[in-house]
Structure formats: structure tokens, C-alpha cells
Amino acid sequence: MNKTVISQNTPIIMTTSRDIIGITLNADECRKARLARDARFDGLFFIAVRTTGIFCRPICPAIPPKEENVEYYAHSSQALTAGYRPCLRCRPDSAPGSWAWLGTETTFRRAMKMIEHGELQEHSLPELAERLGISDRYLRQLFNQQLGISPKQYAQYQQLMFAKQLLHHSDMAIADIALASGFNSVRRFNDACQKILQLTPSSIRKGRIKDSTRKTADISHSVARPDNSLIQHQLELHLRPPFNWQHLLSFYQLRAINGLEKVTKNSYQRAFILDGQPGWFLAQQTQTDRLQITFAISSLQQLNPMLQTIRRMFDLDSDLTTIEQHLQHTALASKLTSGIRIPGVWSSWEAGIRAILGQQVSVKAAITHLNNLTHTLNQRYNPTATMHHTDTIWQDCLLRFPEPEWIIRDDLSCLKMPQSRKDTLKRFARYIQEYPDKHPRHWQEIKGIGPWTIQYACIRGLSEPDHFLEGDLIIKKVMQSLPEWDSAPVSPWGSYATFQCWQYYNDQTSQSHNKTDIATNKESRKMNASTTVSKKHTSSAETRYYTRYDSPLGCLTLQTTDQGLTGLWLPIHTTQPDDLGEKKDDHPHLMTAIQQCREYFTGERLQFTVPIAAQGTLFQQKVWQALCAIPYGETWSYQQLADAIGNPKAVRAVGLANGKNPISIIVPCHRVIGKNGKLTGYAGGIEQKEKLLRLEGVLN
């Protein structure tokens, strides 16, 4: 039998799901780790004891065996293949999943993931290989090379390990566990347990540890079943501390969809659709190392994929100790909040919709749009949304997240946003309907979706660990506040650094809510500050640089100083000066302005963040500052603009200052129209003004 044993000459190559980190473990390092019972190595390797025939986790509380009686394995399946049975004390089946043993073959990793989600329970090995784009012979070779077992053996081991967890941590009957684990009968389940684990299901259940101090959930352990179409049970999911449950709940609370999700001070619940069938779960922390899950599903076959998704949503399998130790060596070291995980959502489709609705708007505005969209589409296309289920424990979560076909069919008139953003939603829905399994990195093919949207979806929809949102406004503020910031060291844990930055910013703003200009800004704009015009006069002696950019409106001319942008003129702009300064295409402010303009014209950007240093009188500066407060997709009259600067009688002077604005588009003077609704004049040409307002959805 082919055994993959770790020896002095056979190190474990530990990788992430993306790239090799370069950390290795040899037998001597494994020995030190097991003797120290270092929890950071839990799940990275397994210890098999020849004299007892048992394999354990590095943190097993049993008396350590002699080194000459020990073998080390990179994966529990390899120990099972070698004839070892799992320890009943440390339960290696419940060790948090690790990227360490996944190997370097992308195809192999994909195959493992699909098998873990029950692919071979519904399809044959050749069908699985066809989906992977390889032959079934090559697939068997990959598994033999990497694990020393066949794909079917691996699938059966996964079924047994999942069943063993359910026997230990759920209230389900053995017959239900057999079906949920993919065995077609209890007899086959019993046979597999005795043959491979050398234990019967009943003996495994009898051997589970009773914890009399375990906290009781708000919902009874024995759940009523008023709706016979849904199967209801309760179980526990183990995790590796530290685990900041309150951070997750706070994050979800701000972004919850009413009727689909419900967040309390100690629990999170939501409805979901899995394989076309409805389900529901409630999660709450009962101990520092476990979550209690109460669930209702349509079929037992949903159980394994549901639990896999919940583990990913709450990021239960990450090694926070290692991640936080890494971040301790970055500029964030003194700002870290322990236990922060990635707060995921149910699917990458949901993450994509949330990201599109959240482009360049506040969290509050984004979730308002999402609630309107969800409620309206459920009323139109989901008949069960209007049914009353007052006798069920999931009565607060009856809605479904909008489906692609709903968005394609609807006119989206419920959304008060630019038409370009609605068009992006429809294009995204059609794309997902045609390519449901494509990774978000391919979404760049869709007009209106840019890097920020894709990264956000990768973080929350797939829980990928290394996406640092460097272009996010809050991240920029945190970076500016930290000395000697360098984003490179946060890799490969950029996603965690992102949430640490957001948390640090939230902590700082909550402490100074009654100080500075944070207290005077509207709540909906805290997270998305609009472009501000500097109140300092630019020195006339300061060097100016310029460049040109071919835009949908023609060739734009941009001018800047080292302090900030001083001009942006359209092709026939009447205020453009003759002397533009030195041509410098690679000036950072000019490059940033052009990139943001590109995103604006494609519908990805609603606000600009490029530094501004426009030169004008104090009154003009005040008017230009007020222009930046006009929301995307809206227009003001000159009277409203005069009111905004606190001088309602200065309508004529405001109009003159508006016409002198040197930075068109970015300082949006095109959003000012006459009181009667007429477009009035525009220094860049009335046709260009009409095009800009049409782009923003003001004009049809």
C-alpha cells in the first residue's frame, strides 16, 4: 500500500489555496510541535501511533508516545489508508481544515473541493473528470501521487469523517446521518464504519464527550416541526480561537436584509437556497471554540454543502493565530483587534450584487438599495414571500435573495439610482446565468464592473485571504495615518488587513464622534467622502503640469500641481488657459484623475477622490466646495446652491462662480440647472452637459 509518511527527508510543503508560501515541516519539527501541543499546528499534520493503531491531532491531550512508535501524515485520509483509526479523544476528523495539504496542482485542489461537496454522490468519476477537463485516468493518477488513494476512496473517507462529526456533535438519528453523509442505506454506512474506522456508529456516539457546562441555545435542542417539508436539527461546529463573534455580528447587522437575515446581540440567522431548495439556519456561539447551528433544510443531501458554506461564511477554518502573528510585523501591529474573521455571504452572486450596489456610496445607501430590490422582487416573483409562517422558528427569514432571472425580467424601477448602474446589474445577471461557475476575476469582461467590485466579491463571496482593498477610501485614510506604511507585508493576508483597517477606522470615529468635521458630516457619507476643494490658494509660482486624455466626450486636458488638480477642461472649454505648464503624463495626480475618469465614464465611479487645488477667490472656493456635495444622479438649481453656501440672496454671484469652475466633471458644475429645469449654459458646451447628465441617469 502506498503510504505518504513524513520523515526527515520528506517535508510537508505547506501552501495556501493560491500560492506556495514556502514554509516546510520535517519530522523533527513535527516532533517539537506535538510535544509542545502547539495549537498553531493543529490541522497541518497528523500523528499516527504504531503500537495503538490510532492517529491523532498535534494537540491531543493523551500522553505523548515515544518517537520510535510515531509516523507523521500530511492528511487524515493518508492515515486512514495506512490502517490507522481516528482518536476518540482529540477527534482528528474535527481538526480545522487547512490549506497546507492541498498541494500545488490547481486541478487536484478543484477535484478535492468538488468531492468534499458531494460530487461523487450524484455523478460518476468520468463525469467529474469531464467537468475538470481531464481524463478519469489522469484524475486517479493525481490522487495516487498526492494522497496515495483513489478519488472514490477519498470520497468515502470524507463521507465517514463528516458522518463521525455528526455523530459527535448533532442530535440527528443514525439513519438520517447515513443519508446526509451520502450513504444510500444504514447497512452500507455500518459496513463502511466497521471496515475503515473499526467502530460502529453506535459506539462512536456512545463515546462522545458530554459537556455539562455547555451553554443552551435560545432555541430548544429538540426543535418542533410544524412544517413537515423541512428537516430540522441542531449541531455544533468547532473552530480554532481567537474568534471575535461580536465583530461578525456587528458587521452583519449594518448590512442585513430585512426578511432574509436577522441579527441579534448574540445570533445570526438567514434563509438560503441550495440546489434549488429552501433552507434556514441560526448560528450562535456557545463556547470559545464552537458555534451552535440550528437549521431547517429540505433534504438531508443539503446538509454537507450547507455546513461547508457556513464554515466559509464565518471563516471558521482560518488559522487566526498565524495570521495575526504575521500582521504584528506590519504597520498595523498596534492597531490590531484580535479574532477578526472575514464576514462572508452565501455566494459570490450575492457578493457581486452587494458590491455593485455599494460602488462609491455609503453602507447605509447600499443596504437601502438592496432592501428595496429584495423586497420588491420577492413580491413580484416569489409567491412564498407573502405566505404567513407564524408557527415556524424561521418566520423572520422568509424572503429569498434576488435571483439572476428576476433582475433580468424586472425594469428595476424600484431602485433610485442612475440607469447605468441598473444596466450593470442586468449585464451581471445575464453573465451569471450563462457562466454560473466562473471566478469573479472574469467579471472584468462586464461593463460597469471594475477591480474594487471584483476584489470585494472575492473577499465576501469566496473568503479569499489576500485581497487588500488599497483603493478603498477608508483604507487610504488609515494608511495615511500610519507612519511608514507599506501594503506589501500584509500579503498573503490582505483580506484580514482590510477588515482590521475598517475596524480601526470605526473605533477611531466612534471615539471622536463629537469632534472635528466627522460630527458635521451626514451619516450616509462617513464611508464615502466626496472630493473636496482646497481652501488654500495655490501659489502662482508653483510648477504646473498637464496631460491630455481621449475620453467619450473628446480630448480632455488635465492640469495639476504637486498639491493637487488645478484644471480639467473639455475640448471647447472657454476657461482653459493658454499656458498649461510642463507636459508630464506620469504625474501621480494626473494618472489618478484619468483612471477615475475612466471609471466614471464606464459607470463604476460615482465620486472622485483625486486631490484638488483649484485656484480662485474665497467665494468661488466656497461655491466649488458646495458643488462637490451634489449627489451623483441629482441636479440642483442656482438657488439651492446659494442656499447651500448660506447666502440665499447671492444667486447671481453663485452662477458666475459656477461658470468659472476650472475642474469640470470632477467638480460637477454640470449638475446645476435652471429653476425651470432648463440646462442653461455650460463652459464646456451645452451638448457635453447633456451627455454627462444622461450618463448619470438624470436625462432619459
Number of C-alpha atoms within 10 A of each C-alpha: 8 12 14 20 19 21 16 12 8 13 18 23 18 23 19 19 17 14 11 13 12 9 11 13 20 16 21 13 13 25 19 12 19 21 15 12 17 12 18 15 18 22 25 24 26 26 26 27 20 15 10 12 14 18 28 28 27 29 22 21 11 10 7 15 15 9 11 8 11 16 20 24 26 24 22 28 22 23 26 20 20 18 17 22 22 24 18 17 14 17 18 26 23 18 22 19 19 20 18 22 22 24 20 18 11 12 16 17 16 13 21 19 13 15 21 21 21 20 17 19 19 10 10 13 20 15 15 20 18 12 11 16 11 13 16 18 11 11 22 17 16 19 19 15 13 16 25 21 21 16 22 16 14 21 22 22 23 22 24 22 22 20 27 23 21 24 24 21 19 21 16 17 11 18 14 17 24 26 18 21 25 23 21 13 12 16 12 11 24 17 15 20 20 12 12 17 21 14 16 15 23 11 10 16 17 11 13 14 11 9 7 6 7 9 11 10 16 10 12 10 14 11 16 14 15 11 12 9 11 18 16 22 20 23 19 21 21 19 23 20 17 16 21 15 20 15 19 19 21 15 15 19 16 12 19 20 24 19 20 22 25 20 21 12 11 14 20 21 20 25 26 21 17 16 10 8 12 18 25 23 24 22 23 21 21 16 13 14 15 17 22 22 24 25 25 26 23 20 17 18 17 21 21 19 15 21 16 13 18 19 20 22 20 21 22 24 18 22 24 21 15 13 19 20 11 16 23 15 12 17 18 20 13 10 16 18 16 15 21 22 26 26 19 25 22 21 17 25 22 16 22 26 20 23 20 25 24 19 22 24 22 18 21 17 15 19 19 17 18 23 19 16 19 21 21 18 23 20 13 11 15 16 10 13 18 11 10 10 16 9 11 13 19 22 15 17 22 23 26 23 23 21 18 19 14 17 19 17 11 14 12 20 11 14 18 12 18 20 21 19 25 22 17 21 24 21 19 25 23 17 16 20 14 10 11 12 10 12 13 21 14 10 19 13 11 14 17 25 25 20 15 20 25 23 21 25 28 24 25 25 25 22 25 24 24 20 22 25 23 14 11 15 16 21 21 13 13 15 18 11 10 12 9 10 14 11 15 10 14 23 17 21 19 23 25 26 27 22 22 22 24 18 18 19 18 13 12 11 15 12 10 12 12 11 10 9 9 15 14 11 11 8 14 14 16 18 18 20 19 23 18 20 23 19 18 13 13 16 10 8 6 11 13 20 22 23 21 17 17 12 13 11 14 12 14 19 20 27 28 29 23 15 17 20 28 23 25 25 23 22 15 14 17 15 17 20 11 6 8 17 15 13 13 16 15 12 16 14 22 27 17 17 22 20 12 20 20 17 18 19 18 18 23 24 20 21 24 23 16 21 21 23 23 27 21 18 13 12 13 21 22 19 24 29 20 21 26 21 17 19 15 20 19 14 20 18 19 21 20 17 24 20 16 17 17 11 14 14 11 15 17 12 16 24 20 12 19 24 19 18 26 27 24 21 19 26 28 22 28 27 24 26 19 14 13 8 11 10 19 13 16 21 22 20 14 14 12 18 22 17 16 20 20 16 20 23 19 18 13 8
